[in-house]
Amino acid sequence: MLQIENLHATVGETAILKGLSLTINAGEIHAIMGPNGAGKSTLAYTLGGRPGYEVTEGSATFDGQDLLALEPHERAAAGLFLGFQYPVEIPGVSNLQFLRESLNAQRKARGQEPLSGAEFIKLAKEKAALLRMDMEMLKRPVNVGFSGGEKKRNEMVQMGIIDPKLALLDETDSGLDIDALRIVGEGINAIMRKPDKAVLLITHYQRLLDLVKPDFVHVLAGGRIVRSGGAELALELEEQGYEAVA
């Protein structure tokens, strides 16, 4: 599904990714761990097409397409979802309207008919219930007045409604209490643990991995993946830290 080869990327004049290679197949969940400044968020933003992140070498293909040649909205329409570490607030924009417009724009790009208002509300209620989120919250402006945990749950509702092929989740567990973490972990499993989908999960902590149970764990350090393994690698990192393992 996703094939990254020798990826180099800079932010400003600073080289962050320095030859990163990674393959993610459909049906797999991959976790990336690593010290601060290693390039984890840069990888997610580069794949998502965020402005200011320039690829200087290497390639990334997604479902056979040159991912790096696509504009951000084209990447989203192709089935890529980027979950932010710090979801932004959008005052004055209804959560429900934002999600309906986003979904129907992607459906149009794929040659599908748009959902009617009634069809969309039914879908939104289903996904909100999955994340134990009150529908009244979806009527509010996007993330305005939400707690950190509510923002992350709202983003998982967005992911459920958009129904992507590949989710890039950048520290989704950041700022979550125990209950919110469990709800988010269950949501990731319910939405994305399917044979035709995949997840790249960036995290610092074992606790989310206990819930999501990744197929592969990678250590990213110095702009490249320096070690890969199964779930036991995350436990090793938890016990020994990055210096001992990388």
Residue pairs with C-beta under 8 A, 6 or more apart in sequence:
1 24
1 25
1 26
1 62
1 63
1 165
1 166
1 198
2 22
2 23
2 24
2 47
2 60
2 61
2 62
2 67
2 166
2 198
2 200
3 23
3 59
3 60
3 61
4 20
4 21
4 22
4 23
4 47
4 58
4 59
4 60
5 21
5 58
5 59
5 60
6 19
6 20
6 21
6 57
6 58
6 59
7 17
7 19
7 20
7 21
7 43
7 46
7 55
7 57
7 58
7 59
7 60
8 15
8 17
8 18
8 19
8 20
8 55
8 56
8 57
8 58
8 223
9 15
9 16
9 17
9 39
9 42
9 43
9 46
9 53
9 54
9 55
9 56
10 16
10 53
10 54
10 56
11 42
11 52
11 53
11 54
12 52
15 56
15 223
16 39
16 42
16 223
17 39
17 42
17 43
17 46
17 223
17 224
18 39
18 222
18 223
18 224
19 57
19 58
19 223
19 224
20 39
20 43
20 58
20 220
20 223
20 224
20 225
21 58
21 224
21 225
22 30
22 218
22 225
24 30
24 166
24 198
24 200
25 198
26 165
26 195
26 196
26 197
26 198
27 194
27 195
27 196
27 197
27 198
28 198
28 199
28 215
28 216
29 192
29 193
29 198
29 199
29 201
29 212
29 213
29 214
29 215
29 216
30 198
30 199
30 200
30 201
30 214
30 215
30 216
30 217
30 218
31 201
31 202
31 203
31 209
31 212
31 214
31 216
31 217
31 218
31 234
32 40
32 43
32 200
32 201
32 202
32 203
32 217
32 218
32 219
32 220
32 225
33 40
33 202
33 203
33 204
33 217
33 218
33 219
33 220
33 234
33 237
33 242
34 40
34 219
34 220
34 221
34 242
34 246
35 221
35 242
38 220
38 221
38 222
38 223
39 220
39 222
39 223
39 224
40 170
40 171
40 202
40 220
41 85
41 170
41 171
41 202
42 53
43 202
43 220
44 82
44 168
44 170
44 200
44 202
45 53
45 82
45 170
46 53
46 55
46 60
47 60
47 67
47 75
47 80
47 82
47 168
47 200
48 72
48 75
48 80
48 82
48 168
49 70
49 71
49 72
49 75
50 72
55 68
59 66
59 68
60 66
60 67
60 68
61 67
62 75
62 78
62 79
62 80
62 166
63 78
63 79
63 165
65 78
67 75
67 78
67 80
70 78
73 105
73 109
74 109
76 102
76 106
76 162
76 164
77 105
77 106
77 109
77 110
78 165
79 164
79 165
79 166
80 164
80 165
80 166
80 168
81 158
81 159
81 162
81 164
81 166
81 167
81 168
82 168
82 170
83 155
83 156
83 159
83 167
83 168
83 169
83 170
83 172
84 155
84 170
85 170
85 171
85 172
85 174
86 174
87 143
87 151
87 152
87 154
87 155
88 142
88 143
89 141
89 142
89 143
89 144
89 146
90 98
90 141
90 142
90 143
90 144
91 141
91 144
92 141
93 141
93 142
94 139
94 140
94 141
94 142
95 137
95 138
95 139
95 140
95 141
95 142
95 143
95 154
96 120
96 121
96 124
96 138
96 139
98 142
99 120
99 124
99 138
99 157
99 158
99 161
99 162
100 115
100 117
100 120
102 158
102 162
103 115
103 120
103 161
103 162
104 114
104 115
106 162
107 113
107 114
107 115
108 114
115 123
123 161
124 135
124 138
124 157
124 161
125 135
126 160
127 157
127 160
127 161
127 191
128 134
128 135
128 137
128 138
128 157
130 157
130 160
130 187
130 190
130 191
131 153
131 154
131 156
131 157
131 160
131 183
131 184
131 187
132 153
132 183
133 150
133 153
133 154
133 157
137 146
137 150
137 154
138 154
138 157
140 146
142 154
143 150
143 151
143 154
146 154
148 174
148 175
148 176
149 175
149 176
149 177
149 180
152 172
152 173
152 174
152 175
152 176
152 180
152 184
153 180
153 183
153 184
153 187
155 172
156 172
156 184
156 187
156 188
156 191
159 167
159 187
159 191
159 192
160 187
160 190
160 191
163 191
164 197
165 196
165 197
165 198
166 197
166 198
166 199
166 200
167 188
167 191
167 192
167 197
167 198
167 199
167 200
168 200
168 202
169 188
169 199
169 200
169 201
169 202
170 202
171 202
171 203
171 204
172 184
172 188
172 201
172 203
172 208
173 181
173 184
173 203
173 205
173 207
173 208
174 204
176 184
181 207
181 208
181 211
182 211
184 208
185 208
185 211
185 212
186 211
188 199
188 201
188 211
188 212
189 211
189 212
191 197
192 198
192 199
199 212
199 214
201 208
201 209
201 212
201 214
203 209
205 238
206 234
206 235
206 237
206 238
209 217
209 231
209 234
213 231
214 231
214 234
215 230
216 228
216 229
216 230
217 228
217 229
217 230
217 231
217 233
217 234
217 237
218 225
218 227
218 228
219 225
219 226
219 227
219 228
219 233
219 237
219 242
219 245
219 246
220 226
221 242
221 246
226 246
227 233
227 245
227 246
229 236
233 245
236 245
237 245
